[in-house]
Amino acid sequence: MSAIKILWADDEIDMLKPQLFFLEKKGYNVTTVSNGHDALEIFEEQSDIDVVFLDESMPGISGLETLAAIKEKNSNIPVVMITKNEAENLMEEAIGSQIDDYLIKPVNPNQILMTLKKLIDNKRLVSEKTMTDYQIEFRNILMEINSGLDVEGWVDVYKKIISWELKMDASHTPAMMDILQMQKTEANAEFSKFVVKNYESWHTDTDDKPILSHDLLKKKLLPELEEGTPCYLFLLDNLRFDQWKTLEPAISEDYRVVQEDYFYSILPTSTQYSRNAIFAGLTPADIKKHYRNLWLDDHEEGGKNMHEEELLKSQLNRLLRREVQSDYLKIVNVNAARQMSDNILNYQKNDLTVVVYNFIDMLSHARTEMEVLKELAGDEKAYRSLTRSWFMHSPLRTALQKLKEKKAKIFITTDHGTIRVHSPSKVIGDKDTTTNLRYKMGRNLNYDKKDVLEIRDPHKVGLPKSNISSTYIFAKEDKFFLYPNNYNHYNKLYQNTFQHGGISLEEVICPFVELKAK
C-alpha cells in the first residue's frame, strides 16, 4: 500500500519538526507549508493528497477560509483543524464548515496518529479485521452447513451469512464477498436438499416443523391481540431477511426490537400462494375447497390476490371468540402510500390494522424489465441499498414515526423473499403450464429432475389441482426455468434477475418482527 500523503499548513511549521519526524517514521508522506495560500496552491497541484491539517490562525487567509476553499474543490477530503483556541463559537464554526476532527496545541504525536487512523486507516483496519474474522468463521459455517441442520439451525446459519454480508458491505472486501457468496451457494444447495426431504412431512401433524405461512397469524399475531391495544401488521411484499436487517438501524431510531422471529414460506414462494395462505390461515388447497369464489388457479384470468381482506376477516371470525375490529390496506402506488401515512392514526380504534406494502415486489419486477434499475440494483449489496434508500424517504417510515407516539403493537413481516437467479434449467410443458420462472404447474411436464422438487400429489402439501394429473415442480437453489423456444433470448433477459417461487434460503426463511416504541 502506498504511503498516506498529508498536507500540513501551519505558520509555526518549524516548531513541529518532532511531530513531522514521528509521522515520517510511521510511513506517512508529509508536505508542509506555512500559510493558506501555499496550501491551496499545493492542493491544486497534487491530486493524491489524502488528508489536510490546517492551523486555525495563519497570516493571510485564516484556517477557516482555507478550509472553505479546499472543501469547495473537494468536499470529501478529510480536514483536521489545529488550534490554540478552544472557544465554543470557533469550534462550532469549524464543525459547521465540515472539519473531520480538530486538535488543540501543543499537539501530541500520538493524538495525531489516532486521528489519522480514525480518518484514513479506519476503513482499511475494519476491512482487514472483517477478512480475518470471516476466515476464522468460514470453517465453522461450513461445518454447520454439512451437519444435518434442523429448521431452527438453518435459520441460524442464514442469519450468520447475512450478518457477514452486511459486514462486508460496510468494509468493502470484494474478494472475501466472492468467497462468502460461494459459501452461500453451498448453503442453498444443502438447504434445498433439506426442504426436498422434509417438505411433505411439514404438512402433517408432526412437532418437528417450522411455522408455515398458513399458521403465521394464528401462532404469532392473534395471541398478541389485546382489547384496548391496537395492533398494526405491516406486510412488506418480497422483504428478505437481509433487507430487514438493512432497514433495522433506521427503524431502531424510533423502536426497539422486542422479538425478531421467523417463519417458513410455503411453496410456491409466490404472492398468490403464500400471501393468500397467510391471510386465510389455510393452505391454498383448503382455500380453494372452502372459498372457491375467492381462489383463482394459475391459468384462470383475473387478479390472484383480490380477496385478502375477506380471507383475513374470515380467519379472525373463525379463530377468535370475540368481535375484532379490523381494517386492511393495500398499498400499490405512491398516492395510496401517502394517504395511508396521512391517516394512520385514524386506525387507533381498531384491534388490528393490516397494511400490505407492495413496493419491494414492484422493485424486483421492475428491475427485470428496466435497464436503469438493473444498473442501480446490479447485485445483492446494491439491492439492499436501494431498499434502504426507498424506506428512508417513504410514507411507510413517516407512518411508523407517527405511531411511535401512540400506544400500539407494531409487527413487520413479509410473504416470501427473492433470489438472484443464475442457472437456467430447461422445461417442456403444454399451453396451460404456469409461466413463473421458479415454479411450474401443469400436465406432461418434462424437466431435469436434479434441478427441482417434484410434487405429483399436490394435496399432500396443501396445493390445489387444476386437473387430476397436475404436477408441481419447484426450482432449487438459483435455477430458473426456460422453455426451449427462444432459449438464448430469455436466458439473457432473466439471467441475474431477482425471482421467487422456488426453494432457497432467501425465498423461504422470512422475518416476523415485533417492535415497541422507545
N, C-alpha and C positions, 0 to 999 in steps of 0.2 A: 504494500500500500504506500502511495506517495505521501511525502510529509505534508502535514496541515500547514497552510500558509496564513499567517496573521499579519494584518496591517495595524500598527500601533502609532497613534498620533498623540503626542504629549510635549508641551513646551519645556518640560524638565526631563527629557528623554535620557540625557546623560546621567541622571541620578538613578536611572532604572537598570543600570548595567547588571547588577546581581540577578534581577528578575529575568532579564533577557538571556543571560548566560544559562540560567536554570532551564528555561524553555528550550534553548538550543540543545542542551544536554539531553533533554527528554525527546528530541527528534522533531521539534516544531521549527518551521522556517519563518523568521520574523523580519518584516520590513518596517523600519522606523522613520517617522517624520516628526517635525516639531510644530506644525501648525495645520489648520484645517484646509487651507488652500492646497498645500502639498499632498495632504491626504486624498483630496478629491482628484488631483492630477494622477496620483499613483493608482487610485481605484479605477479611474477611467482607462489607464494603460494596461493594467493587469486584470484579466478577466477570471483568473483562477484563485482569487483570494477567498478564503473560507470563513474568516471571522475578522471583525474590526474592533479594536479597543480605542476608545475616544476619551481624552481628558475633557472634563466639562468646561474648564476655564482656560482657553488658549487665546493668544493675541490674534487679531484679525477677525476671523469669524469664530464664533463660540462652538463648543462641542454640540450643543443642541441644533445650531444652524447647519453644522457639518453633517450631523445625523439626518436631518431632513433632506439634505441634498443626496446623501448616499441612498436613503430609502426610496427616493424618487427614481434613482437609477436602477435599484434592485431591492424590491420590497422584502425579499426572502433572506437577504444576507443577515446573519446574526451580528448584533452590535452590543458591545458591553461598554457602559458608561463608567468612567473612573472620576471620582470627585473627592474634594476635601470637605464638601458642604453636605450635611445630612438634612438640610431644610426640607420640610414636608412638601412645600409647594414645588421645589425644584424636582424632587423625585416624582411627584405626580405629573409634572410636565414632561419629564423624560419618559416615564412609563407610557403616558398618553401618546408620545411620539414613537412608540414601538421599539423601545430598547428591549433586549432579551435578558439582560442582567445588569447589575451595577456593583462596583467595588468601591470601598472607602479607603483613601490614602491614610497611612502608608500601606501599600499593597503587599500582602504576604504571598510568596511564591506558591505555597500550597493552595491558597484561595484561587489563584489564577488557574492552577491545574484542575481543580474541582470544577471551576466554571467551564473550562474547555471540554472536560469530559462530559459535562451535562449538555453543552450545546452541540458539540461536534462528534464526540465519541459515543454519545448515548445510543444512537441507532445501531452503530457497529457492535457495541457491547451487548445490547439486547439481542441482536441477531446472532452473535456468537453463543450467548447463553441459551437461546432458543434451540439452536442447532445441537449444542452439546446435550441439553436435556432430552431432546427428542431422540437422539441417537441411543441414549440410555433406555428411553421408554419404548423405542421401536420393538425391541425383542420381547418386552413384556406384553405389548399389544398383540404381537404375532402369536405368542403362546396362548393368549386368551382366545383369539380367533379360532384356533385349532383345538380348543379344549372341550368341545361339546357343550357350548353355552346354552342356557335356558332363556326363556322370554326376557327376564329382567337382565340377565347377563349381556344379551345383545344390546339392550338399551344403554347399559353402562359403557360398553365398547364404543357404540355410536357416539355417545356424548364425549368420550375421550378423543375420538378422532376429530369431532367438531371443535373441541377446545384447542387442539393443536392447529387446526386450520385457521382459527381466529388469531392465535398467537403468531402464526407465520404471515398472515395478512398484515399484522402490525409491524413485524420485524423485517419484512422484505427479504425473505430467504427462498428465492425461486427454486434453487437446486433441491433443498430439503422438501419444498412443497411437492415437487415431482415424485420424490420417494414416498411422501405421505399419500399422494393420490394413487400410487401403485398399491400401497397397503390398504387403502380404502376399496380399491377394485377387488383385492383378495378377500376383504371382509364381506363385500357384497356377494361374491361367489359362494362363500360359506353360508351367509345368511339366506341366500336363495335355496340352498340345499336344506337348510333348517325349516324354511317355510314349506317347501315341497313335501318334506317328511311329515310335518305336523298339521298342516292347514286343515285337513278334513277332520282331525280329532278335535280341533278347536271349536267345531260346531256341534259337539256333543257335550254332555254334562260333566266333563272332566274338570278337576280342580287346577290342573297344570296348563292353564291357557291364559292369554292376555285378555284385557278388556278390549272388545272389538267395537266397531262403530255403533252397532245397534244396541249395545249395552252402555254406551258412554254417558248419556244423560241420566239414565236410571241409577248408575253406580256412582257417578261423580258430581252431578249437578243437583238433581232433585233432592237428595238428602240435605243440601245446603239451603234449600228454600225455607225461610223463616217468616212468619207473619210479622209485618212491620219493618222488615229489612229488604229493600228492593235488590234484586239480583240482575246484573247485566252480563249477558254472554255475547262476546264479540267473536264471531267465527270468520277468520280471515282465510278465504279460499286459497289453497296451494301454499300455505305457510309452512315451510320446512323448519326443522328444529334449529338448523344453523341460522336461518333468518330470524327466528325468535330470539336467539342469543345475540344477534346483531342489534335488534330493537331494544333488548333488555336494559342497556345502560341509560338510554333516553327515558324509558318508562320508569326506571328506578329513581329518577329525579323527583317523581311525584308519588310513587308507590313502592312498597316493599313486597317482595315475592313471598307470599305465605306458603305456597307449595308449588313446585314445578314437577308436574306429573306427566303421564304419557298414556296413550292408547295405541292399539294397532288398527290401522285402516283395513277394512275388508277388501277383498278382491272382487272386481277390478278396483284399483285405486283411482277412481274417477268420480266426478261430481254426481252423475246420475245415480250411481250405486251407493257410494259411501255417505254422501250428504243426506240423501233420502232416508237411508238407514238410521243415521243419527237422529233425525227429527221424528221419524216414525217409531223408533225404538223397536224396530222389526227388521228382519232380513229382507232383501229385495223380493225373495220368493214369497214371503208372508205378506208383504205389501201388495203384491200382485194378487195374492189369494183373497185377502180381506178387503182391499180397496182397489178393485180392478179399474174403477173410473179415475183413480189418481196415479196410475202407473202406465207408462208407455214403454214398450220394448224398443230396443235399439233401432230396428228397421221401421218403426212406426213414425209418422210425421208428427211434428209438434215439439214444444219445449219439454224437456225431461225433468226439470226441477220447478215446475209451476205450482206445485201443491204442498210445498214445505210447511206453510203456515197451518193448513188443515191437518197435516200429519202430526205436527207438533202439538196442536190443541187436542188431538185425539189421544196422543200419548199421555199428556198431562191428565186428561179426564180418566184414562184407564188406570194410571198408576197412583194417583193421589186421591185421598179420601175427602178432600175439601176443594172448594171452588178456587181456582187460581186465575188471577187477573194477569193477562199477558199481552204483549204486542210483539209483532215480528216485522222487521225492516230489512229489505234487501237493497243494497247499495250497488248500483251498476253504472253510475255516471257521476260527474262532479256535482251537478245540481242536487242530486239525491243525497250526496255526502254532506254538502253544506246545509241542506235542510235538516238532516239528522243531527248534525252538530249544533245547529241553532236551537233545536227543540229537545235536546237530550234530557234536560232537566224536567220536561213535562211528563216523563215516564216514571218519575219517582213514586207515583201512586201504584205502579204495577208491582206484583210479586216477581215477575220475570219479564225482562225485555231482551229479545234476541236480535242482534244486528249481524247480518251476513254481508261481508265486505268483499267484493269481487276484484279489487284492483290487482292483486298479485297474480291471479289467474289470467286476467287480461294482459298483464305484462308478459307472462311466459308465452302466451299465444301470439301476441304482437311481435315478440322477439323472433318468432319463427318466420313471420311474414314481412317484417320491416328491416331493411339493411341497416338503418341508423341505430336501431335497438340491438342488432347483432354486434355492432361496434361498442355500444355503451355497456352491454352485458355479455361480453365476449367469453367470460369464464365464471367460475364459482365466486371468486372474490368480487368481481365487478357486479355480478347478480345480487350479492349480499349488499354491496354498497348502494346500488340503485334502489333496493328495497328500503334501506335506511333513509336515503335522501327523500324518497316518497313520503315515508312516515313522518319525518321531521317537519314537513310542510303540509301535512294532510289535515283535513277536517277531523279525522279519527283522533289524532293527537289532541286537537283542541277539545273534542268531546271528553276525552279522558281527563284532561286538565280541569274541566268544569266539574266532573263528577268527584274529583278528589276532595272537594269542599263539602260533599254530602255523605250521609250515612248510606253506604251501598256496598254490596259484594260485587267484585269485578272478576270475570273469567275471560281468558283468551284461549282460543283453540283454533283448529282447522278441520278440514275433512280428509285431506291427504296431502302428500308432498309431490315433488317432481324430481326427475333425474335427467342429467345431460347425457343424451344417447350418442353412442359412437359406432356400434356394431350392427350392421344390417343383417336381417335374417329373412330368407325368402319364405313366403306363404302363398298357397294357391287356394282360392275359395270361390263359391258361386256369387251371383249378383246380390244376394241378401246378406253376405258376410259383413260384419261391422267394419267401420273404416278406421277405428282407433289404432294408433301406431304401436301401442303397448299391450293391447289385448284384442282378441278376435273371438266372435261367437258366430257359429254357423254350422251348416251341414257339409260333409265331404271336404273337410279341411285337410290340406296336405302341408306338412311343415317339418322342420328339423327338431326331433324330439329332445335333443340335448339342450335346446335353447329355451324350453318352455316348461311350465307346469300345465299339465293336461287334465281337464275335468270333463269326464264323459257322462257323469251323472250329476248335473248341476244342483239338484235338490239336496244332495248330501252336504253342500256348502252354502245353502241358503240362496241359491241363484235361480231365477225363473227360466223356464224353457219357452222359446218361441215355437218350437215344434218338438216332436217326440225324439228326434235324432240330433238335437242341438248339442254341440260341444263347445266348451270354452278353452282357450289357451291364453296363458299369461307370460309375457316376456320376462326372462330373468336378467338380472344384472343390468348392463347398459345396452341391451339389444333393442332393436326396433324393427317392426315387420314391414316388408315391402313386397309388392306383387312383381312378378317377372316383367310385366309390361312397363316400359319406360323406367326400368330399374335404376339406371345410372342417373337419370334426371332427378328422381325422387330421393335417391341416396344423397346427392349433392344438396338438395333442398333441405332435408331434415337432419343431415349429419350435424352433430354438435348443438342441437336444439334441446330445450327443456320439455320433456314429455312426462305423462303419467298414465297409469292404468295397469302397470306391471308390478314386479317384485324387486324391491331394493330397500335398503335402509332409509334412503331419503323419502321414498313414497309411503312406506308402511308405518314407520315409527313416528308418531305425531305428538306434539306438545299439548298439554292441558294445564293451564297455569291459573292459579288463584292469586289475586292482588288485593292489597289493603292500603288505603291512603296513608301517607306518612303524617 
